[in-house]
Amino acid sequence: MASTDPLLVVGLGNPGPKYRDTRHNIGFLVVEELARRLGWAFAPGDGRWREASAPGGDGALVLMQPLTYMNLSGEAVCGWGTAHGMPVEPQPTLPAPEEVTADECDSESVPAPLPAPERWRPLVICDDLALPLGALRLRPRGSSGGQNGLASIIEHLGHDDFPRLRLGIAPAGEPVPPADWADFVLTPFAAAEREAVADLVSRAADAVACCRELGAEAAASRFNRR
């Protein structure tokens, strides 16, 4: 991400006290920790998100929590972009190979590939049931891996070229059966897990700060571990 781009740090979760301490909301906890460190307060957006940034600052760093519920996180992220003068632009497309006839196959008639448009990219923080509690994985881009909030953001942006910080929430011992995943991510962390959660949230906040300073790949080399 270029240094002139705004760094929108999106912590995923579900709004409301019912979900406050659940595993699915660890992304919320990380952006709240970042806001605490910076001395920032969250303010409401247009109802689909709330955000925190430096008072009177240049907007170079913005912390955001979608309030649309996890499965519609992309609506909040793209809504934020539009509200701040950075709407998502449609990606350029070329004719499929079968649409180009033999007569058109010369250097003058076949359109040249178009350059990718400039676009802002969020840094998304989310839970990951495939990782054990305490594990942290930062990637500069990639698929949703089955995380519904990530999937929604990818769908609305039209690409997956943005960094994501996955935080392990799986319990020690036997893996959670797939049939129980939806219920498990909405359960609170156990009392015995809270120290590990606090440590993970702190390391994740450190990783975001490193990503902002050095970039996603350099931060990943420092922080990715089980």
Protein Blocks (a to p, Z undefined) as FASTA:
>chain_A
ZZkbccdddddddedjklmmgmklmmmmmmmmmmmmnopacdddehpaccdddehiaola
ccdddfebjklmmmmmmmmmmmnopacddddddddfklpcfklmcfklmccddddddddd
dddddddfkbcehiacddfbdcekopaklmmmmmmnopacdcdddddfbdehjdddfklm
mmmmmpccdfklmmmmmmmmmmmmmmmmmmmmnojklmmmmmgcZZ
